[in-house]
């Protein structure tokens, strides 16, 4: 299998591992969106079709790769892949491709991922898309920064970075 140097999952999830509901994010955290952009700019971003549809257009200054089983799916400005291996083959020149969702895509990549950049929202939500559980025997927390509630955020959250053990 062709594997880039450091596959990184990036996600914002609630305390009960909810990612979203009805193909939408439940929260809006401007600081987290800025962090997402800063980390992913200039890299490949791999996402599922539903995540792409929720974003509605390719993310600028990134190589957009959409993973779907639909062999006829086409998007201007994005690359379509029909398997994990095919998606990764489009990232061979990127030292750190990012997996950006959704729930099914995270499940497909979690076992081959090297790093997780997680925004943990300190609240539980009802949702229909979930992040896989981060098992302590597989992952080591190497960075944690709790936000201070401010004018940009009325939601309590922390940035967490995990690396594979």
HELIX and SHEET records of a PDB file:
HELIX    1   1 UNK A   30  UNK A   40  1                                  11    
HELIX    2   2 UNK A   49  UNK A   55  1                                   7    
HELIX    3   3 UNK A   84  UNK A   89  1                                   6    
HELIX    4   4 UNK A  103  UNK A  109  1                                   7    
HELIX    5   5 UNK A  110  UNK A  112  5                                   3    
SHEET    1   A 8 UNK A  79  UNK A  81  0                                        
SHEET    2   A 8 UNK A  63  UNK A  67  1                                        
SHEET    3   A 8 UNK A  44  UNK A  48  1                                        
SHEET    4   A 8 UNK A  98  UNK A 101  1                                        
SHEET    5   A 8 UNK A   8  UNK A  14  1                                        
SHEET    6   A 8 UNK A 115  UNK A 121  1                                        
SHEET    7   A 8 UNK A 157  UNK A 164 -1                                        
SHEET    8   A 8 UNK A 139  UNK A 146 -1                                        
SHEET    1   B 2 UNK A  18  UNK A  20  0                                        
SHEET    2   B 2 UNK A 129  UNK A 130 -1                                        
END                                                                             
